[in-house]
Amino acid sequence: MERLSIDALAVLVRKAMRLHSVGGELLLAGPCPAVRKVIERTGTGPLLPVFADTTAAVRALAEDSRAWQRMDLTPGRSALFAEPLSPPPSL
């Protein structure tokens, strides 16, 4: 992703908020400098943490034993934009 429109940023923020509501987190791995700058300037960094690459993002998740799933943000339909996540079942 080389650019990030305000509409795309709004979608990512909504998805990040939805993930937070069910105990998840949206991490951005390896965005280009222009995307990093948009996130920094809009103050959305706390909702959209940025990492240099996938390895760094996975390492951050592993530090507190969280599971992860890779989602590519390529054009077209993706699992990230599918139906809302359900809360994890109670144990």
N, C-alpha and C positions, 0 to 999 in steps of 0.2 A: 504494500500500500504506500503510494508516494504522496498522496494528499488526503486530507480529512476535512470534509465539508462540515458545516455546523449541523446539518441534518444527520449525517453519519455519526458525529459525536453524540448527538442527542440519543440516537439508537443505542450506541455503546453504553452511555450512562444509564439509560433505562434498563438494559440487560444486566449491567453491573449491580444496579439497585435490586433487581429481581433475584439475582444470585445471592446477594448479601442477605436477603430476607429468608432464604432457605439454608443459610450457612455456607454458601459458596463465595467464590471471588473470581473476578475476571482480570486476568493478567495479560498485558501486551508484551510480546517477546519480539525484539528486533525491529521496532518501527523506525522508519527513516527520520532524520532530523526535523523535517517539516512537521511530521505528526507529533513528535515529542514537543515541539515548540507550541503547537496548538493546545496540547494537553496542559502544558506548563502555564501558558497565558490565560487559559480559561479556569484554572484552579481545580480541574477535575482529576488531578493526580491522585488524591486519596481514594477515589473510586476506581481509577484506572492506572494501577501501578505499572510502570514501564521497566522492562529489563533488557539488557543488551542482546540477549539471545534466549533460545529455549532452555539451554542448559542452566543459565542463571535463574530463570523463572522456576524451573523444576527444583533447583537447589533451595530456593526460598520456600517453596511448598513443603519440601522434605524436612526442613528444619523443625517444623512442628507436626510432622507425620500426616500431613494432609494428602488425600488422594488427588489425582489430577486427570484431566482429559484434554487432549489437544483439539483445538478447533481452528481450522484454517478460514480466514476471512477473505476467500477468493470470491469473485463475482458469482452470482447464482445463489440458489437455496443452500443453506447449511443448517446443521443441527443447532447452532447458536440461536437461530431465529425460528425454531420450531415451537411447539406448544410450551406453555409455562411449565417450569419445573415444579414437581410436587415436593412437599417437605419430606425428609427422610422418615421412614417408619420408626415408630417408638420401639424401644427394646423392652 
